[in-house]
Amino acid sequence: MTLYQSAFTTVLLVIVFAVMAVFLVGANIFMTSAVRSVIYRMNLVYELVSVQQLGLNPDDGMRSKDTWCAGEQFNTSTSYFLGIIRPIRMTSLPMSKSVTAQVSDQTLHQSTESAAKGGVASGNVRDSARTLQNILEVAAREFESKGYNGARIDAIAEATRTSKRMIYYHFEGKEGLYIAVLEAAYRRIRELEPSLHLEDLDPVNALRELTGFTYDYHLQNPGFVRLVMTENIHNGAFLARSKVIQTVNNPAIEMIARVYERGVASGVFRAGLRPIDLHFLISAQSFYNVSNRRTFALIFKQDFESPEAIALRRANIIESVIRMVLK
């Protein structure tokens, strides 16, 4: 080969590599979020299957931040293809469904049954369920302490010993995870209310019990108050995208309606009140007691922390609700 031919070949190779580089950069910039989501899921599903074939726990395999623990054992040709795809930035994955449903007890139970029928080890399903629950709990603390804007997926991934891609796979991004945390927070208090057995109490004592429980729950769960405050700062924009939030909270109104209707029927409560207004009064006083106690105590030089002060506010709030409904 002559000197000129070698030079020509070198120039041609440089041009080819330059064109390939431009193509990859262009694909990264102009690829739609839908295509990015498909590629991301293809990549992740392949890795999950590969790790399962190696007898590893998928959650364990995804604990590295940007690399796959079993990646060195991948098929060479497929790994090369995925190696081209992986550098593409995965951003703005679309939120298309309520994600809390993915980790509800009912869904996890159904997943366990399906796995058993399909021959999948139930231990892996339980491990995945625990991982999802752990992600939700850690994410709740992150959002409670730092708000939506300050919370970081990196911090959540590190604290749960999982990876960002695992979180994106299950929750489709920060927004989806935040909505899931909000739904879980509301679901938690709603699931506790039936244990009060208000139907076994007369209407007045039932309303006292419910008001006292609501006061205690807010006082003992300031993180719930901070989450709700954060969402109100955002004008409820994220909660509006939840597909289950009304279903989760409607039982609270139905429960207080049954108590109120019994009281009206027995001639104890005055007619003409709306159950939603009773719920608002109970929630508002219980919420304010936590959300504004620091500033209120500082401004008016009041002791809000002593057991006596806490008990007195509790009694006053219960009494205000009862006096509102009594004839």
Buried (B, 14 or more C-beta within 10 A) or exposed (E): EEEEEEEEEEEEEEEEEEEEEEEBEEBEEEBEEEEBBEBBBEBBEBBBEBBBEEEEBBBBBBBEEEEBBBBEEBEEEEBEBBEEBBEBEBEEBBBEEBBBEBBBEEBBEEBBEEBEEEEBEEEBBBBBBEBBBBBBBBBBBBBBEBBBEEBEBEBBBBBBEBBBBBBBBBBBBBBBBBBBBBBBBBBBBBEEBEEBEBEEBBBBEBBBBBBBBBBEBBBEBEBBBBBBBBBEEBEBEBBEEBBBBEEBBEEBBEBBBBBBBBBBEEEBBEEEBEBEEBBEBBBEBBBBBBBEBEEEBEEEEEEBEEEEBBEEBBEEBBEEBBEBBEE
